[in-house]
Protein backbone atom coordinates (compact mmCIF):
# COMPACT_ATOMS: atom_id res chain seq x y z
CA UNK A 1 0.00 0.00 0.00
CA UNK A 2 2.92 2.31 0.66
CA UNK A 3 4.19 1.82 -2.88
CA UNK A 4 0.74 2.45 -4.35
CA UNK A 5 0.47 5.65 -2.31
CA UNK A 6 3.96 6.76 -3.41
CA UNK A 7 3.17 6.00 -7.06
CA UNK A 8 -0.06 8.01 -6.83
CA UNK A 9 1.84 11.01 -5.46
CA UNK A 10 4.52 10.78 -8.17
CA UNK A 11 1.90 10.41 -10.92
CA UNK A 12 0.43 13.80 -10.02
CA UNK A 13 3.66 15.38 -11.25
CA UNK A 14 3.38 13.70 -14.67
CA UNK A 15 1.60 15.76 -17.30
CA UNK A 16 -1.29 14.16 -19.16
CA UNK A 17 -0.28 13.42 -22.74
CA UNK A 18 -3.54 11.95 -24.09
CA UNK A 19 -7.04 13.41 -24.01
CA UNK A 20 -8.28 16.64 -22.51
CA UNK A 21 -6.22 18.42 -19.88
CA UNK A 22 -7.26 20.42 -16.83
CA UNK A 23 -5.08 23.32 -15.74
CA UNK A 24 -2.80 22.41 -18.68
CA UNK A 25 -1.45 19.45 -16.72
CA UNK A 26 -4.00 16.98 -15.31
CA UNK A 27 -6.04 14.45 -17.25
CA UNK A 28 -8.82 12.05 -16.39
CA UNK A 29 -6.34 9.36 -15.36
CA UNK A 30 -5.21 11.61 -12.48
CA UNK A 31 -8.59 10.98 -10.87
CA UNK A 32 -7.39 7.45 -10.12
CA UNK A 33 -4.37 8.90 -8.35
CA UNK A 34 -6.73 10.91 -6.15
CA UNK A 35 -8.78 7.76 -5.54
CA UNK A 36 -5.64 6.00 -4.36
CA UNK A 37 -4.57 8.93 -2.16
CA UNK A 38 -7.98 8.80 -0.45
CA UNK A 39 -8.47 5.03 -0.27
CA UNK A 40 -5.10 3.93 1.16
CA UNK A 41 -5.21 6.03 4.36
CA UNK A 42 -8.91 5.38 4.97
CA UNK A 43 -8.38 1.63 4.52
CA UNK A 44 -5.51 1.69 7.00
CA UNK A 45 -7.64 3.62 9.50
CA UNK A 46 -10.52 1.16 9.03
CA UNK A 47 -8.36 -1.89 9.74
CA UNK A 48 -6.81 -0.19 12.78
CA UNK A 49 -10.32 0.38 14.13
CA UNK A 50 -11.13 -3.28 13.50
CA UNK A 51 -13.69 -2.50 10.80
CA UNK A 52 -12.84 -5.37 8.49
CA UNK A 53 -15.92 -4.86 6.31
CA UNK A 54 -14.99 -1.22 5.53
CA UNK A 55 -11.36 -2.17 4.95
CA UNK A 56 -12.37 -4.93 2.55
CA UNK A 57 -14.71 -2.57 0.68
CA UNK A 58 -11.97 0.07 0.32
CA UNK A 59 -9.42 -2.47 -0.86
CA UNK A 60 -11.89 -3.76 -3.44
CA UNK A 61 -12.49 -0.16 -4.62
CA UNK A 62 -8.76 0.43 -4.86
CA UNK A 63 -8.18 -2.81 -6.76
CA UNK A 64 -10.94 -2.22 -9.29
CA UNK A 65 -10.43 1.53 -9.71
CA UNK A 66 -6.70 1.94 -9.50
CA UNK A 67 -5.47 -1.34 -10.91
CA UNK A 68 -8.05 -2.74 -13.34
CA UNK A 69 -9.62 0.46 -14.74
CA UNK A 70 -6.52 2.69 -14.65
CA UNK A 71 -4.41 -0.21 -15.89
CA UNK A 72 -6.82 -0.63 -18.77
CA UNK A 73 -6.50 3.05 -19.67
CA UNK A 74 -2.75 2.62 -20.05
CA UNK A 75 -3.47 0.38 -23.04
CA UNK A 76 -5.52 3.06 -24.85
CA UNK A 77 -4.29 4.05 -28.32
CA UNK A 78 -1.85 6.94 -28.18
CA UNK A 79 -0.40 5.95 -24.82
CA UNK A 80 3.17 4.74 -24.44
CA UNK A 81 2.33 1.20 -23.27
CA UNK A 82 -0.06 0.69 -26.21
CA UNK A 83 2.68 1.73 -28.61
CA UNK A 84 5.22 -0.46 -26.88
CA UNK A 85 3.04 -3.59 -26.89
CA UNK A 86 1.10 -3.31 -30.15
CA UNK A 87 3.49 -1.64 -32.62
C-alpha positions as CSV (number, residue, x, y, z in Angstrom):
1,X,0.0,0.0,0.0
2,X,2.9,2.3,0.7
3,X,4.2,1.8,-2.9
4,X,0.7,2.4,-4.3
5,X,0.5,5.6,-2.3
6,X,4.0,6.8,-3.4
7,X,3.2,6.0,-7.1
8,X,-0.1,8.0,-6.8
9,X,1.8,11.0,-5.5
10,X,4.5,10.8,-8.2
11,X,1.9,10.4,-10.9
12,X,0.4,13.8,-10.0
13,X,3.7,15.4,-11.2
14,X,3.4,13.7,-14.7
15,X,1.6,15.8,-17.3
16,X,-1.3,14.2,-19.2
17,X,-0.3,13.4,-22.7
18,X,-3.5,11.9,-24.1
19,X,-7.0,13.4,-24.0
20,X,-8.3,16.6,-22.5
21,X,-6.2,18.4,-19.9
22,X,-7.3,20.4,-16.8
23,X,-5.1,23.3,-15.7
24,X,-2.8,22.4,-18.7
25,X,-1.4,19.4,-16.7
26,X,-4.0,17.0,-15.3
27,X,-6.0,14.4,-17.3
28,X,-8.8,12.0,-16.4
29,X,-6.3,9.4,-15.4
30,X,-5.2,11.6,-12.5
31,X,-8.6,11.0,-10.9
32,X,-7.4,7.4,-10.1
33,X,-4.4,8.9,-8.3
34,X,-6.7,10.9,-6.2
35,X,-8.8,7.8,-5.5
36,X,-5.6,6.0,-4.4
37,X,-4.6,8.9,-2.2
38,X,-8.0,8.8,-0.4
39,X,-8.5,5.0,-0.3
40,X,-5.1,3.9,1.2
41,X,-5.2,6.0,4.4
42,X,-8.9,5.4,5.0
43,X,-8.4,1.6,4.5
44,X,-5.5,1.7,7.0
45,X,-7.6,3.6,9.5
46,X,-10.5,1.2,9.0
47,X,-8.4,-1.9,9.7
48,X,-6.8,-0.2,12.8
49,X,-10.3,0.4,14.1
50,X,-11.1,-3.3,13.5
51,X,-13.7,-2.5,10.8
52,X,-12.8,-5.4,8.5
53,X,-15.9,-4.9,6.3
54,X,-15.0,-1.2,5.5
55,X,-11.4,-2.2,5.0
56,X,-12.4,-4.9,2.6
57,X,-14.7,-2.6,0.7
58,X,-12.0,0.1,0.3
59,X,-9.4,-2.5,-0.9
60,X,-11.9,-3.8,-3.4
61,X,-12.5,-0.2,-4.6
62,X,-8.8,0.4,-4.9
63,X,-8.2,-2.8,-6.8
64,X,-10.9,-2.2,-9.3
65,X,-10.4,1.5,-9.7
66,X,-6.7,1.9,-9.5
67,X,-5.5,-1.3,-10.9
68,X,-8.1,-2.7,-13.3
69,X,-9.6,0.5,-14.7
70,X,-6.5,2.7,-14.7
71,X,-4.4,-0.2,-15.9
72,X,-6.8,-0.6,-18.8
73,X,-6.5,3.1,-19.7
74,X,-2.7,2.6,-20.1
75,X,-3.5,0.4,-23.0
76,X,-5.5,3.1,-24.9
77,X,-4.3,4.1,-28.3
78,X,-1.8,6.9,-28.2
79,X,-0.4,5.9,-24.8
80,X,3.2,4.7,-24.4
81,X,2.3,1.2,-23.3
82,X,-0.1,0.7,-26.2
83,X,2.7,1.7,-28.6
84,X,5.2,-0.5,-26.9
85,X,3.0,-3.6,-26.9
86,X,1.1,-3.3,-30.2
87,X,3.5,-1.6,-32.6
